[in-house]
């Protein structure tokens, strides 16, 4: 379970970093409104919802390794 949580953390951090870098590039290139309209699409919203739900579910699952120690 610890590995799954670590993998989720890495994926979320990677998406946040890449999204921030892409938005900054779009802002510097003057295409921020086009970038925002491309990002504000259902697949991106569904991905964000999926990551949120998985994070909440993993928060409620007990870690057996921590219980044994």
N, C-alpha and C positions, 0 to 999 in steps of 0.2 A: 504494500500500500504506500509505503514511503517513496518508492521509486515512481509510482504513478503520480503522486502529488508533486514530486520533483519535476517530472516530465511536463505536467500541466503548467507548473510555474515557468518553466523554460519556454514553453510555447506561448503563453500569455505575454511574457516579457518580450519575446521576439516580435510578436504582433504589435505590441505597443511601440517598440523602438522603430520598427519598419514603418508603421503608420505615421509616427511623429516625423521621421526623416522625410517621408514622401510628402507630407503636408508642408514641411518647411521648404522643400525644393519647389513645390507648386507655388508657394507664397513668393519665393524669390524670383521665380520665372513669370509671375503675374498671371498664373492660371489657377488661382485658388478657388474661384467659383466653379470652374469646370471640374476640378478635383473633388470639391465637396459634393457636386451632383453625381459624380461617378461613385463616390463612397456611400452616399445615402441611398443604397439599393437594398432590396430584400435579402439577397444572399449574405451581405455583410452584416445586416441586422440579425439574421438567423444564426450566423456564426457567433456573434457576440452573445446572443441569448443562450446558445448551446454551451459556450464556455462558462457563462454565469451559472447555469444549472448544474453543470458538472462540478464546478467549484463548491457550490452549496452542498451537493450530495457528498462529495469527498470530505467536507468539513464535519459531517455528521457520522461518518464511518470511523469506528474506533481503530486505532493502530495496535495490533496485537503485539508487535515487537516492543512497544513502549510499556505495555501492560506486564510483560514477562520480566522486565528489569526492575 
